[in-house]
Amino acid sequence: MSDNLDLINEYKDQVRILKNQINELEDASKSKDSANKRCLQKLEHSQQDLEQANKKITELEDQVQKLTKKENE
């Protein structure tokens, strides 16, 4: 009988430990998801900034070419 109680108590401890580990893993997963979302947002903003910068560069190159043509005429 005593052995059974010892086993039950041991299983209870193991279940408690496993529940704590699950909670820790879930918290870590949530933190990782949040970090991934922030990184994705930064990447999207960087992509938009890059597109705007490339557009501005193209516009400036066109202006330089027009000015160069006018000077050569």
N, CA, C, O and CB atoms as a CASP TS submission, in Angstrom:
PFRMAT TS
TARGET T0000
AUTHOR 0000-0000-0000
METHOD Language model
MODEL 1
PARENT N/A
ATOM      1  N   MET     1       0.819  -1.188   0.000  1.00  0.00           N
ATOM      2  CA  MET     1       0.000   0.000   0.000  1.00  0.00           C
ATOM      3  C   MET     1       0.866   1.256   0.000  1.00  0.00           C
ATOM      4  O   MET     1       0.594   2.219  -0.717  1.00  0.00           O
ATOM      5  CB  MET     1      -0.934  -0.004   1.199  1.00  0.00           C
ATOM      6  N   SER     2       1.890   1.223   0.801  1.00  0.00           N
ATOM      7  CA  SER     2       2.819   2.339   0.891  1.00  0.00           C
ATOM      8  C   SER     2       3.528   2.568  -0.442  1.00  0.00           C
ATOM      9  O   SER     2       3.770   3.704  -0.849  1.00  0.00           O
ATOM     10  CB  SER     2       3.842   2.091   2.001  1.00  0.00           C
ATOM     11  N   ASP     3       3.855   1.454  -1.116  1.00  0.00           N
ATOM     12  CA  ASP     3       4.505   1.563  -2.424  1.00  0.00           C
ATOM     13  C   ASP     3       3.582   2.245  -3.427  1.00  0.00           C
ATOM     14  O   ASP     3       4.029   3.043  -4.252  1.00  0.00           O
ATOM     15  CB  ASP     3       4.916   0.172  -2.941  1.00  0.00           C
ATOM     16  N   ASN     4       2.310   1.929  -3.350  1.00  0.00           N
ATOM     17  CA  ASN     4       1.349   2.553  -4.268  1.00  0.00           C
ATOM     18  C   ASN     4       1.250   4.057  -4.032  1.00  0.00           C
ATOM     19  O   ASN     4       1.186   4.840  -4.980  1.00  0.00           O
ATOM     20  CB  ASN     4      -0.034   1.910  -4.110  1.00  0.00           C
ATOM     21  N   LEU     5       1.237   4.451  -2.765  1.00  0.00           N
ATOM     22  CA  LEU     5       1.175   5.876  -2.445  1.00  0.00           C
ATOM     23  C   LEU     5       2.439   6.595  -2.917  1.00  0.00           C
ATOM     24  O   LEU     5       2.384   7.719  -3.416  1.00  0.00           O
ATOM     25  CB  LEU     5       0.983   6.077  -0.933  1.00  0.00           C
ATOM     26  N   ASP     6       3.568   5.926  -2.748  1.00  0.00           N
ATOM     27  CA  ASP     6       4.826   6.506  -3.222  1.00  0.00           C
ATOM     28  C   ASP     6       4.800   6.694  -4.736  1.00  0.00           C
ATOM     29  O   ASP     6       5.229   7.727  -5.250  1.00  0.00           O
ATOM     30  CB  ASP     6       6.016   5.616  -2.819  1.00  0.00           C
ATOM     31  N   LEU     7       4.295   5.696  -5.438  1.00  0.00           N
ATOM     32  CA  LEU     7       4.187   5.791  -6.896  1.00  0.00           C
ATOM     33  C   LEU     7       3.240   6.918  -7.305  1.00  0.00           C
ATOM     34  O   LEU     7       3.527   7.686  -8.222  1.00  0.00           O
ATOM     35  CB  LEU     7       3.703   4.455  -7.485  1.00  0.00           C
ATOM     36  N   ILE     8       2.122   7.002  -6.617  1.00  0.00           N
ATOM     37  CA  ILE     8       1.143   8.050  -6.931  1.00  0.00           C
ATOM     38  C   ILE     8       1.748   9.426  -6.693  1.00  0.00           C
ATOM     39  O   ILE     8       1.590  10.326  -7.517  1.00  0.00           O
ATOM     40  CB  ILE     8      -0.137   7.875  -6.085  1.00  0.00           C
ATOM     41  N   ASN     9       2.427   9.589  -5.592  1.00  0.00           N
ATOM     42  CA  ASN     9       3.072  10.875  -5.291  1.00  0.00           C
ATOM     43  C   ASN     9       4.157  11.207  -6.312  1.00  0.00           C
ATOM     44  O   ASN     9       4.309  12.359  -6.719  1.00  0.00           O
ATOM     45  CB  ASN     9       3.677  10.851  -3.879  1.00  0.00           C
ATOM     46  N   GLU    10       4.903  10.193  -6.718  1.00  0.00           N
ATOM     47  CA  GLU    10       5.945  10.405  -7.731  1.00  0.00           C
ATOM     48  C   GLU    10       5.318  10.836  -9.062  1.00  0.00           C
ATOM     49  O   GLU    10       5.807  11.755  -9.719  1.00  0.00           O
ATOM     50  CB  GLU    10       6.787   9.115  -7.925  1.00  0.00           C
ATOM     51  N   TYR    11       4.239  10.163  -9.448  1.00  0.00           N
ATOM     52  CA  TYR    11       3.549  10.533 -10.688  1.00  0.00           C
ATOM     53  C   TYR    11       2.976  11.945 -10.604  1.00  0.00           C
ATOM     54  O   TYR    11       3.008  12.696 -11.579  1.00  0.00           O
ATOM     55  CB  TYR    11       2.429   9.533 -10.993  1.00  0.00           C
ATOM     56  N   LYS    12       2.454  12.295  -9.436  1.00  0.00           N
ATOM     57  CA  LYS    12       1.933  13.649  -9.254  1.00  0.00           C
ATOM     58  C   LYS    12       3.037  14.684  -9.432  1.00  0.00           C
ATOM     59  O   LYS    12       2.842  15.717 -10.072  1.00  0.00           O
ATOM     60  CB  LYS    12       1.289  13.797  -7.870  1.00  0.00           C
ATOM     61  N   ASP    13       4.192  14.391  -8.858  1.00  0.00           N
ATOM     62  CA  ASP    13       5.331  15.294  -9.014  1.00  0.00           C
ATOM     63  C   ASP    13       5.750  15.400 -10.478  1.00  0.00           C
ATOM     64  O   ASP    13       6.042  16.493 -10.964  1.00  0.00           O
ATOM     65  CB  ASP    13       6.512  14.817  -8.162  1.00  0.00           C
ATOM     66  N   GLN    14       5.779  14.283 -11.172  1.00  0.00           N
ATOM     67  CA  GLN    14       6.167  14.282 -12.579  1.00  0.00           C
ATOM     68  C   GLN    14       5.152  15.063 -13.423  1.00  0.00           C
ATOM     69  O   GLN    14       5.527  15.794 -14.340  1.00  0.00           O
ATOM     70  CB  GLN    14       6.296  12.837 -13.098  1.00  0.00           C
ATOM     71  N   VAL    15       3.875  14.899 -13.105  1.00  0.00           N
ATOM     72  CA  VAL    15       2.835  15.635 -13.828  1.00  0.00           C
ATOM     73  C   VAL    15       2.986  17.134 -13.579  1.00  0.00           C
ATOM     74  O   VAL    15       2.870  17.938 -14.504  1.00  0.00           O
ATOM     75  CB  VAL    15       1.423  15.154 -13.399  1.00  0.00           C
ATOM     76  N   ARG    16       3.243  17.503 -12.328  1.00  0.00           N
ATOM     77  CA  ARG    16       3.438  18.915 -11.989  1.00  0.00           C
ATOM     78  C   ARG    16       4.635  19.489 -12.748  1.00  0.00           C
ATOM     79  O   ARG    16       4.566  20.586 -13.301  1.00  0.00           O
ATOM     80  CB  ARG    16       3.639  19.084 -10.466  1.00  0.00           C
ATOM     81  N   ILE    17       5.725  18.736 -12.765  1.00  0.00           N
ATOM     82  CA  ILE    17       6.930  19.186 -13.484  1.00  0.00           C
ATOM     83  C   ILE    17       6.634  19.324 -14.978  1.00  0.00           C
ATOM     84  O   ILE    17       7.035  20.305 -15.604  1.00  0.00           O
ATOM     85  CB  ILE    17       8.108  18.194 -13.258  1.00  0.00           C
ATOM     86  N   LEU    18       5.946  18.359 -15.537  1.00  0.00           N
ATOM     87  CA  LEU    18       5.611  18.416 -16.965  1.00  0.00           C
ATOM     88  C   LEU    18       4.699  19.593 -17.275  1.00  0.00           C
ATOM     89  O   LEU    18       4.863  20.236 -18.311  1.00  0.00           O
ATOM     90  CB  LEU    18       4.944  17.113 -17.409  1.00  0.00           C
ATOM     91  N   LYS    19       3.748  19.888 -16.409  1.00  0.00           N
ATOM     92  CA  LYS    19       2.870  21.040 -16.614  1.00  0.00           C
ATOM     93  C   LYS    19       3.677  22.336 -16.599  1.00  0.00           C
ATOM     94  O   LYS    19       3.442  23.231 -17.411  1.00  0.00           O
ATOM     95  CB  LYS    19       1.770  21.083 -15.533  1.00  0.00           C
ATOM     96  N   ASN    20       4.627  22.431 -15.675  1.00  0.00           N
ATOM     97  CA  ASN    20       5.488  23.615 -15.622  1.00  0.00           C
ATOM     98  C   ASN    20       6.312  23.748 -16.897  1.00  0.00           C
ATOM     99  O   ASN    20       6.465  24.846 -17.431  1.00  0.00           O
ATOM    100  CB  ASN    20       6.415  23.552 -14.401  1.00  0.00           C
ATOM    101  N   GLN    21       6.836  22.640 -17.378  1.00  0.00           N
ATOM    102  CA  GLN    21       7.629  22.665 -18.608  1.00  0.00           C
ATOM    103  C   GLN    21       6.766  23.081 -19.796  1.00  0.00           C
ATOM    104  O   GLN    21       7.214  23.841 -20.654  1.00  0.00           O
ATOM    105  CB  GLN    21       8.265  21.288 -18.869  1.00  0.00           C
ATOM    106  N   ILE    22       5.549  22.592 -19.848  1.00  0.00           N
ATOM    107  CA  ILE    22       4.633  22.965 -20.925  1.00  0.00           C
ATOM    108  C   ILE    22       4.361  24.468 -20.887  1.00  0.00           C
ATOM    109  O   ILE    22       4.376  25.138 -21.920  1.00  0.00           O
ATOM    110  CB  ILE    22       3.307  22.173 -20.813  1.00  0.00           C
ATOM    111  N   ASN    23       4.112  24.988 -19.684  1.00  0.00           N
ATOM    112  CA  ASN    23       3.865  26.425 -19.544  1.00  0.00           C
ATOM    113  C   ASN    23       5.069  27.248 -19.992  1.00  0.00           C
ATOM    114  O   ASN    23       4.917  28.269 -20.663  1.00  0.00           O
ATOM    115  CB  ASN    23       3.516  26.764 -18.095  1.00  0.00           C
ATOM    116  N   GLU    24       6.253  26.801 -19.622  1.00  0.00           N
ATOM    117  CA  GLU    24       7.473  27.498 -20.036  1.00  0.00           C
ATOM    118  C   GLU    24       7.632  27.462 -21.552  1.00  0.00           C
ATOM    119  O   GLU    24       7.985  28.467 -22.167  1.00  0.00           O
ATOM    120  CB  GLU    24       8.704  26.873 -19.362  1.00  0.00           C
ATOM    121  N   LEU    25       7.371  26.309 -22.147  1.00  0.00           N
ATOM    122  CA  LEU    25       7.479  26.183 -23.603  1.00  0.00           C
ATOM    123  C   LEU    25       6.446  27.056 -24.325  1.00  0.00           C
ATOM    124  O   LEU    25       6.746  27.670 -25.349  1.00  0.00           O
ATOM    125  CB  LEU    25       7.305  24.717 -24.018  1.00  0.00           C
ATOM    126  N   GLU    26       5.237  27.104 -23.783  1.00  0.00           N
ATOM    127  CA  GLU    26       4.200  27.945 -24.384  1.00  0.00           C
ATOM    128  C   GLU    26       4.583  29.411 -24.286  1.00  0.00           C
ATOM    129  O   GLU    26       4.396  30.164 -25.242  1.00  0.00           O
ATOM    130  CB  GLU    26       2.842  27.705 -23.704  1.00  0.00           C
ATOM    131  N   ASP    27       5.118  29.828 -23.139  1.00  0.00           N
ATOM    132  CA  ASP    27       5.565  31.216 -22.975  1.00  0.00           C
ATOM    133  C   ASP    27       6.698  31.545 -23.948  1.00  0.00           C
ATOM    134  O   ASP    27       6.713  32.608 -24.570  1.00  0.00           O
ATOM    135  CB  ASP    27       6.024  31.464 -21.527  1.00  0.00           C
ATOM    136  N   ALA    28       7.633  30.625 -24.064  1.00  0.00           N
ATOM    137  CA  ALA    28       8.755  30.838 -24.980  1.00  0.00           C
ATOM    138  C   ALA    28       8.257  30.922 -26.422  1.00  0.00           C
ATOM    139  O   ALA    28       8.747  31.728 -27.212  1.00  0.00           O
ATOM    140  CB  ALA    28       9.796  29.704 -24.837  1.00  0.00           C
ATOM    141  N   SER    29       7.294  30.094 -26.747  1.00  0.00           N
ATOM    142  CA  SER    29       6.732  30.105 -28.100  1.00  0.00           C
ATOM    143  C   SER    29       6.033  31.427 -28.388  1.00  0.00           C
ATOM    144  O   SER    29       6.172  31.983 -29.477  1.00  0.00           O
ATOM    145  CB  SER    29       5.750  28.942 -28.283  1.00  0.00           C
ATOM    146  N   LYS    30       5.282  31.928 -27.411  1.00  0.00           N
ATOM    147  CA  LYS    30       4.607  33.215 -27.584  1.00  0.00           C
ATOM    148  C   LYS    30       5.615  34.338 -27.764  1.00  0.00           C
ATOM    149  O   LYS    30       5.429  35.220 -28.602  1.00  0.00           O
ATOM    150  CB  LYS    30       3.701  33.511 -26.387  1.00  0.00           C
ATOM    151  N   SER    31       6.676  34.304 -26.979  1.00  0.00           N
ATOM    152  CA  SER    31       7.717  35.321 -27.096  1.00  0.00           C
ATOM    153  C   SER    31       8.384  35.263 -28.472  1.00  0.00           C
ATOM    154  O   SER    31       8.653  36.289 -29.097  1.00  0.00           O
ATOM    155  CB  SER    31       8.768  35.142 -25.987  1.00  0.00           C
ATOM    156  N   LYS    32       8.639  34.053 -28.917  1.00  0.00           N
ATOM    157  CA  LYS    32       9.280  33.872 -30.223  1.00  0.00           C
ATOM    158  C   LYS    32       8.352  34.357 -31.340  1.00  0.00           C
ATOM    159  O   LYS    32       8.804  34.998 -32.289  1.00  0.00           O
ATOM    160  CB  LYS    32       9.658  32.383 -30.445  1.00  0.00           C
ATOM    161  N   ASP    33       7.062  34.054 -31.226  1.00  0.00           N
ATOM    162  CA  ASP    33       6.098  34.528 -32.220  1.00  0.00           C
ATOM    163  C   ASP    33       6.058  36.047 -32.269  1.00  0.00           C
ATOM    164  O   ASP    33       6.012  36.641 -33.346  1.00  0.00           O
ATOM    165  CB  ASP    33       4.705  33.980 -31.916  1.00  0.00           C
ATOM    166  N   SER    34       6.077  36.671 -31.101  1.00  0.00           N
ATOM    167  CA  SER    34       6.074  38.131 -31.048  1.00  0.00           C
ATOM    168  C   SER    34       7.336  38.700 -31.693  1.00  0.00           C
ATOM    169  O   SER    34       7.279  39.673 -32.444  1.00  0.00           O
ATOM    170  CB  SER    34       5.955  38.615 -29.595  1.00  0.00           C
ATOM    171  N   ALA    35       8.456  38.088 -31.392  1.00  0.00           N
ATOM    172  CA  ALA    35       9.721  38.552 -31.976  1.00  0.00           C
ATOM    173  C   ALA    35       9.698  38.373 -33.494  1.00  0.00           C
ATOM    174  O   ALA    35      10.172  39.241 -34.227  1.00  0.00           O
ATOM    175  CB  ALA    35      10.923  37.786 -31.361  1.00  0.00           C
ATOM    176  N   ASN    36       9.155  37.263 -33.967  1.00  0.00           N
ATOM    177  CA  ASN    36       9.057  37.032 -35.411  1.00  0.00           C
ATOM    178  C   ASN    36       8.155  38.061 -36.078  1.00  0.00           C
ATOM    179  O   ASN    36       8.457  38.535 -37.174  1.00  0.00           O
ATOM    180  CB  ASN    36       8.533  35.624 -35.690  1.00  0.00           C
ATOM    181  N   LYS    37       7.051  38.410 -35.425  1.00  0.00           N
ATOM    182  CA  LYS    37       6.148  39.427 -35.976  1.00  0.00           C
ATOM    183  C   LYS    37       6.847  40.773 -36.071  1.00  0.00           C
ATOM    184  O   LYS    37       6.720  41.478 -37.072  1.00  0.00           O
ATOM    185  CB  LYS    37       4.881  39.552 -35.116  1.00  0.00           C
ATOM    186  N   ARG    38       7.593  41.130 -35.017  1.00  0.00           N
ATOM    187  CA  ARG    38       8.321  42.403 -35.048  1.00  0.00           C
ATOM    188  C   ARG    38       9.354  42.406 -36.175  1.00  0.00           C
ATOM    189  O   ARG    38       9.497  43.399 -36.889  1.00  0.00           O
ATOM    190  CB  ARG    38       9.012  42.666 -33.692  1.00  0.00           C
ATOM    191  N   CYS    39      10.061  41.309 -36.329  1.00  0.00           N
ATOM    192  CA  CYS    39      11.068  41.218 -37.396  1.00  0.00           C
ATOM    193  C   CYS    39      10.418  41.312 -38.773  1.00  0.00           C
ATOM    194  O   CYS    39      10.947  41.965 -39.672  1.00  0.00           O
ATOM    195  CB  CYS    39      11.861  39.903 -37.278  1.00  0.00           C
ATOM    196  N   LEU    40       9.285  40.666 -38.932  1.00  0.00           N
ATOM    197  CA  LEU    40       8.577  40.716 -40.210  1.00  0.00           C
ATOM    198  C   LEU    40       8.129  42.140 -40.515  1.00  0.00           C
ATOM    199  O   LEU    40       8.237  42.595 -41.654  1.00  0.00           O
ATOM    200  CB  LEU    40       7.366  39.767 -40.197  1.00  0.00           C
ATOM    201  N   GLN    41       7.629  42.841 -39.511  1.00  0.00           N
ATOM    202  CA  GLN    41       7.217  44.230 -39.715  1.00  0.00           C
ATOM    203  C   GLN    41       8.407  45.090 -40.108  1.00  0.00           C
ATOM    204  O   GLN    41       8.303  45.926 -41.005  1.00  0.00           O
ATOM    205  CB  GLN    41       6.556  44.790 -38.448  1.00  0.00           C
ATOM    206  N   LYS    42       9.546  44.885 -39.435  1.00  0.00           N
ATOM    207  CA  LYS    42      10.749  45.640 -39.781  1.00  0.00           C
ATOM    208  C   LYS    42      11.173  45.338 -41.208  1.00  0.00           C
ATOM    209  O   LYS    42      11.567  46.240 -41.949  1.00  0.00           O
ATOM    210  CB  LYS    42      11.892  45.315 -38.808  1.00  0.00           C
ATOM    211  N   LEU    43      11.094  44.082 -41.590  1.00  0.00           N
ATOM    212  CA  LEU    43      11.466  43.685 -42.942  1.00  0.00           C
ATOM    213  C   LEU    43      10.543  44.333 -43.968  1.00  0.00           C
ATOM    214  O   LEU    43      11.003  44.812 -45.004  1.00  0.00           O
ATOM    215  CB  LEU    43      11.429  42.161 -43.083  1.00  0.00           C
ATOM    216  N   GLU    44       9.241  44.348 -43.682  1.00  0.00           N
ATOM    217  CA  GLU    44       8.291  44.979 -44.596  1.00  0.00           C
ATOM    218  C   GLU    44       8.574  46.464 -44.736  1.00  0.00           C
ATOM    219  O   GLU    44       8.534  47.005 -45.842  1.00  0.00           O
ATOM    220  CB  GLU    44       6.860  44.762 -44.113  1.00  0.00           C
ATOM    221  N   HIS    45       8.860  47.127 -43.620  1.00  0.00           N
ATOM    222  CA  HIS    45       9.168  48.560 -43.670  1.00  0.00           C
ATOM    223  C   HIS    45      10.474  48.802 -44.423  1.00  0.00           C
ATOM    224  O   HIS    45      10.592  49.764 -45.182  1.00  0.00           O
ATOM    225  CB  HIS    45       9.259  49.148 -42.244  1.00  0.00           C
ATOM    226  N   SER    46      11.443  47.930 -44.211  1.00  0.00           N
ATOM    227  CA  SER    46      12.719  48.061 -44.926  1.00  0.00           C
ATOM    228  C   SER    46      12.508  47.889 -46.427  1.00  0.00           C
ATOM    229  O   SER    46      13.106  48.603 -47.232  1.00  0.00           O
ATOM    230  CB  SER    46      13.744  47.024 -44.410  1.00  0.00           C
ATOM    231  N   GLN    47      11.658  46.941 -46.792  1.00  0.00           N
ATOM    232  CA  GLN    47      11.359  46.711 -48.207  1.00  0.00           C
ATOM    233  C   GLN    47      10.705  47.943 -48.817  1.00  0.00           C
ATOM    234  O   GLN    47      11.047  48.343 -49.929  1.00  0.00           O
ATOM    235  CB  GLN    47      10.444  45.480 -48.379  1.00  0.00           C
ATOM    236  N   GLN    48       9.768  48.545 -48.095  1.00  0.00           N
ATOM    237  CA  GLN    48       9.113  49.761 -48.591  1.00  0.00           C
ATOM    238  C   GLN    48      10.116  50.897 -48.737  1.00  0.00           C
ATOM    239  O   GLN    48      10.105  51.622 -49.732  1.00  0.00           O
ATOM    240  CB  GLN    48       7.973  50.183 -47.649  1.00  0.00           C
ATOM    241  N   ASP    49      10.988  51.048 -47.735  1.00  0.00           N
ATOM    242  CA  ASP    49      12.011  52.092 -47.800  1.00  0.00           C
ATOM    243  C   ASP    49      12.943  51.863 -48.980  1.00  0.00           C
ATOM    244  O   ASP    49      13.327  52.808 -49.668  1.00  0.00           O
ATOM    245  CB  ASP    49      12.815  52.141 -46.495  1.00  0.00           C
ATOM    246  N   LEU    50      13.304  50.609 -49.211  1.00  0.00           N
ATOM    247  CA  LEU    50      14.186  50.282 -50.331  1.00  0.00           C
ATOM    248  C   LEU    50      13.520  50.608 -51.662  1.00  0.00           C
ATOM    249  O   LEU    50      14.158  51.164 -52.556  1.00  0.00           O
ATOM    250  CB  LEU    50      14.582  48.800 -50.289  1.00  0.00           C
ATOM    251  N   GLU    51      12.250  50.270 -51.798  1.00  0.00           N
ATOM    252  CA  GLU    51      11.532  50.573 -53.034  1.00  0.00           C
ATOM    253  C   GLU    51      11.455  52.076 -53.268  1.00  0.00           C
ATOM    254  O   GLU    51      11.638  52.539 -54.394  1.00  0.00           O
ATOM    255  CB  GLU    51      10.124  49.975 -52.993  1.00  0.00           C
ATOM    256  N   GLN    52      11.186  52.838 -52.216  1.00  0.00           N
ATOM    257  CA  GLN    52      11.123  54.294 -52.347  1.00  0.00           C
ATOM    258  C   GLN    52      12.487  54.864 -52.712  1.00  0.00           C
ATOM    259  O   GLN    52      12.589  55.761 -53.550  1.00  0.00           O
ATOM    260  CB  GLN    52      10.618  54.931 -51.045  1.00  0.00           C
ATOM    261  N   ALA    53      13.533  54.339 -52.081  1.00  0.00           N
ATOM    262  CA  ALA    53      14.881  54.819 -52.376  1.00  0.00           C
ATOM    263  C   ALA    53      15.269  54.497 -53.823  1.00  0.00           C
ATOM    264  O   ALA    53      15.863  55.334 -54.503  1.00  0.00           O
ATOM    265  CB  ALA    53      15.896  54.195 -51.401  1.00  0.00           C
ATOM    266  N   ASN    54      14.941  53.304 -54.291  1.00  0.00           N
ATOM    267  CA  ASN    54      15.253  52.940 -55.678  1.00  0.00           C
ATOM    268  C   ASN    54      14.487  53.817 -56.663  1.00  0.00           C
ATOM    269  O   ASN    54      15.021  54.201 -57.703  1.00  0.00           O
ATOM    270  CB  ASN    54      14.926  51.460 -55.930  1.00  0.00           C
ATOM    271  N   LYS    55      13.248  54.129 -56.337  1.00  0.00           N
ATOM    272  CA  LYS    55      12.449  55.001 -57.190  1.00  0.00           C
ATOM    273  C   LYS    55      13.073  56.390 -57.252  1.00  0.00           C
ATOM    274  O   LYS    55      13.170  56.983 -58.326  1.00  0.00           O
ATOM    275  CB  LYS    55      10.997  55.084 -56.678  1.00  0.00           C
ATOM    276  N   LYS    56      13.493  56.906 -56.104  1.00  0.00           N
ATOM    277  CA  LYS    56      14.117  58.235 -56.053  1.00  0.00           C
ATOM    278  C   LYS    56      15.431  58.229 -56.825  1.00  0.00           C
ATOM    279  O   LYS    56      15.734  59.190 -57.532  1.00  0.00           O
ATOM    280  CB  LYS    56      14.358  58.672 -54.586  1.00  0.00           C
ATOM    281  N   ILE    57      16.205  57.174 -56.701  1.00  0.00           N
ATOM    282  CA  ILE    57      17.471  57.064 -57.438  1.00  0.00           C
ATOM    283  C   ILE    57      17.207  57.094 -58.936  1.00  0.00           C
ATOM    284  O   ILE    57      17.899  57.792 -59.678  1.00  0.00           O
ATOM    285  CB  ILE    57      18.223  55.767 -57.052  1.00  0.00           C
ATOM    286  N   THR    58      16.214  56.344 -59.381  1.00  0.00           N
ATOM    287  CA  THR    58      15.864  56.316 -60.804  1.00  0.00           C
ATOM    288  C   THR    58      15.456  57.709 -61.284  1.00  0.00           C
ATOM    289  O   THR    58      15.859  58.146 -62.362  1.00  0.00           O
ATOM    290  CB  THR    58      14.723  55.305 -61.063  1.00  0.00           C
ATOM    291  N   GLU    59      14.655  58.399 -60.476  1.00  0.00           N
ATOM    292  CA  GLU    59      14.237  59.755 -60.843  1.00  0.00           C
ATOM    293  C   GLU    59      15.437  60.688 -60.936  1.00  0.00           C
ATOM    294  O   GLU    59      15.533  61.483 -61.870  1.00  0.00           O
ATOM    295  CB  GLU    59      13.225  60.300 -59.825  1.00  0.00           C
ATOM    296  N   LEU    60      16.341  60.598 -59.988  1.00  0.00           N
ATOM    297  CA  LEU    60      17.529  61.453 -59.994  1.00  0.00           C
ATOM    298  C   LEU    60      18.447  61.123 -61.174  1.00  0.00           C
ATOM    299  O   LEU    60      19.035  62.022 -61.775  1.00  0.00           O
ATOM    300  CB  LEU    60      18.297  61.304 -58.674  1.00  0.00           C
ATOM    301  N   GLU    61      18.569  59.844 -61.501  1.00  0.00           N
ATOM    302  CA  GLU    61      19.381  59.459 -62.661  1.00  0.00           C
ATOM    303  C   GLU    61      18.788  60.026 -63.942  1.00  0.00           C
ATOM    304  O   GLU    61      19.512  60.488 -64.824  1.00  0.00           O
ATOM    305  CB  GLU    61      19.491  57.927 -62.763  1.00  0.00           C
ATOM    306  N   ASP    62      17.465  59.986 -64.034  1.00  0.00           N
ATOM    307  CA  ASP    62      16.799  60.562 -65.209  1.00  0.00           C
ATOM    308  C   ASP    62      17.062  62.063 -65.294  1.00  0.00           C
ATOM    309  O   ASP    62      17.315  62.589 -66.378  1.00  0.00           O
ATOM    310  CB  ASP    62      15.280  60.291 -65.161  1.00  0.00           C
ATOM    311  N   GLN    63      17.002  62.748 -64.165  1.00  0.00           N
ATOM    312  CA  GLN    63      17.263  64.180 -64.153  1.00  0.00           C
ATOM    313  C   GLN    63      18.697  64.482 -64.556  1.00  0.00           C
ATOM    314  O   GLN    63      18.950  65.436 -65.291  1.00  0.00           O
ATOM    315  CB  GLN    63      16.975  64.760 -62.779  1.00  0.00           C
ATOM    316  N   VAL    64      19.635  63.673 -64.079  1.00  0.00           N
ATOM    317  CA  VAL    64      21.048  63.859 -64.437  1.00  0.00           C
ATOM    318  C   VAL    64      21.239  63.653 -65.934  1.00  0.00           C
ATOM    319  O   VAL    64      21.963  64.414 -66.575  1.00  0.00           O
ATOM    320  CB  VAL    64      21.951  62.883 -63.641  1.00  0.00           C
ATOM    321  N   GLN    65      20.603  62.640 -66.493  1.00  0.00           N
ATOM    322  CA  GLN    65      20.728  62.392 -67.932  1.00  0.00           C
ATOM    323  C   GLN    65      20.158  63.556 -68.738  1.00  0.00           C
ATOM    324  O   GLN    65      20.750  63.959 -69.739  1.00  0.00           O
ATOM    325  CB  GLN    65      20.016  61.085 -68.317  1.00  0.00           C
ATOM    326  N   LYS    66      19.027  64.095 -68.319  1.00  0.00           N
ATOM    327  CA  LYS    66      18.430  65.234 -69.022  1.00  0.00           C
ATOM    328  C   LYS    66      19.335  66.446 -68.960  1.00  0.00           C
ATOM    329  O   LYS    66      19.519  67.146 -69.956  1.00  0.00           O
ATOM    330  CB  LYS    66      17.064  65.575 -68.431  1.00  0.00           C
ATOM    331  N   LEU    67      19.905  66.695 -67.777  1.00  0.00           N
ATOM    332  CA  LEU    67      20.807  67.838 -67.632  1.00  0.00           C
ATOM    333  C   LEU    67      22.077  67.634 -68.464  1.00  0.00           C
ATOM    334  O   LEU    67      22.585  68.579 -69.068  1.00  0.00           O
ATOM    335  CB  LEU    67      21.170  68.053 -66.145  1.00  0.00           C
ATOM    336  N   THR    68      22.573  66.432 -68.495  1.00  0.00           N
ATOM    337  CA  THR    68      23.768  66.125 -69.283  1.00  0.00           C
ATOM    338  C   THR    68      23.500  66.340 -70.767  1.00  0.00           C
ATOM    339  O   THR    68      24.352  66.872 -71.479  1.00  0.00           O
ATOM    340  CB  THR    68      24.229  64.678 -69.030  1.00  0.00           C
ATOM    341  N   LYS    69      22.328  65.934 -71.239  1.00  0.00           N
ATOM    342  CA  LYS    69      21.980  66.112 -72.643  1.00  0.00           C
ATOM    343  C   LYS    69      21.884  67.598 -72.982  1.00  0.00           C
ATOM    344  O   LYS    69      22.345  68.033 -74.037  1.00  0.00           O
ATOM    345  CB  LYS    69      20.653  65.400 -72.965  1.00  0.00           C
ATOM    346  N   LYS    70      21.283  68.368 -72.082  1.00  0.00           N
ATOM    347  CA  LYS    70      21.140  69.804 -72.326  1.00  0.00           C
ATOM    348  C   LYS    70      22.503  70.486 -72.392  1.00  0.00           C
ATOM    349  O   LYS    70      22.720  71.374 -73.217  1.00  0.00           O
ATOM    350  CB  LYS    70      20.280  70.450 -71.231  1.00  0.00           C
ATOM    351  N   GLU    71      23.424  70.066 -71.517  1.00  0.00           N
ATOM    352  CA  GLU    71      24.771  70.659 -71.509  1.00  0.00           C
ATOM    353  C   GLU    71      25.532  70.290 -72.758  1.00  0.00           C
ATOM    354  O   GLU    71      26.351  71.080 -73.227  1.00  0.00           O
ATOM    355  CB  GLU    71      25.555  70.211 -70.276  1.00  0.00           C
ATOM    356  N   ASN    72      25.293  69.124 -73.312  1.00  0.00           N
ATOM    357  CA  ASN    72      26.025  68.661 -74.494  1.00  0.00           C
ATOM    358  C   ASN    72      25.470  69.271 -75.772  1.00  0.00           C
ATOM    359  O   ASN    72      26.132  69.235 -76.809  1.00  0.00           O
ATOM    360  CB  ASN    72      25.977  67.142 -74.585  1.00  0.00           C
ATOM    361  N   GLU    73      24.279  69.823 -75.717  1.00  0.00           N
ATOM    362  CA  GLU    73      23.659  70.374 -76.935  1.00  0.00           C
ATOM    363  C   GLU    73      24.181  71.728 -77.268  1.00  0.00           C
ATOM    364  O   GLU    73      23.762  72.325 -78.259  1.00  0.00           O
ATOM    365  CB  GLU    73      22.170  70.444 -76.791  1.00  0.00           C
TER
END
